[in-house]
Structures are given as structure tokens and as C-alpha cells.
Amino acid sequence: MGRARRAVAQGGVSVAELAKYLMVSRQNIAGLISRMERDGHIALAIDERDRRSRLVTMTDNGRHVWRVLALPKIHANYEQVLTDFSINDTARMLHYLLSILENMQKLDAPAATDEDAP
């Protein structure tokens, strides 16, 4: 929801971009998108630049759910999880997690080029 909320100013985010941002396949988020649209949290529209693509935007209801219901819970969970961590501990942990993510992305990169090879 947070990614869709930020993309509203640019006219929405494509399902493909959302999947890439979340690092999942489009098929993995299809059900989630359907449920969020059914519940009125997001809206889908045809992308005028590529009529095969759908753009996801957050509705007013979705923004309310994000701002009033979701964010406070997310912040409370972070506070609880990080309660015994100093600022330095948190910074180091974030550094290591980002390094792991970067290494995982490097592992995925050759696989994509291998499939393209003749």
C-alpha cells in the first residue's frame, strides 16, 4: 500500500513495477491486488502508454486505511522489535541487511542473462 500511495502523485504504478519493487512475481501479487481492489483500497486503470498494462492507484479509503490503521501498527511493531537495540545497533543491522539484499540481487542477475543466452 505504501508504494501505491507514493505513486499516486505520478498517476499510479504498474503491476509490473509494483512486483519489481516488492521483489515478487506479478502472479504472486495478483490475488492481493484483487482483494485490495474488491475492498476499495486501490483502483486499477488501463495505462494509456501501454494498454496491456494496468496502473494501481490508492483510493481515499486506501489512504485512510494506510494512514490511520496500518502505519501506527507498523511503527508500534518496529518499536517493540527494536526496543533493546541502540541507534548504532540498528544502523549496523540495516547495513548488513542491505548488503545481504545487494548480494542476493547479484545472484539473481546472472540467472536472468543465462536465460537470454542462445
Residue pairs with C-beta under 8 A, 6 or more apart in sequence:
1 36
1 41
1 42
1 58
1 62
1 65
1 66
1 70
2 66
3 13
3 18
3 21
3 22
4 12
4 13
4 18
4 42
4 56
4 57
4 58
4 62
5 58
5 62
5 63
5 66
7 13
7 17
7 56
7 57
8 57
8 58
11 55
11 57
12 45
12 47
12 55
12 56
12 57
13 21
13 55
13 56
13 57
14 47
14 50
14 53
14 54
14 55
14 56
15 26
15 29
15 30
15 33
15 53
15 54
15 56
16 26
16 53
18 29
18 33
18 56
19 25
19 26
19 28
19 29
22 29
33 42
33 44
33 56
36 42
36 62
37 43
37 44
39 61
40 59
40 61
40 62
41 58
41 59
41 61
41 62
41 65
42 56
42 57
42 58
42 59
42 62
43 56
43 57
43 58
43 59
44 54
44 55
44 56
45 54
45 55
45 57
46 53
46 54
46 55
47 53
47 54
47 55
58 66
82 90
85 93
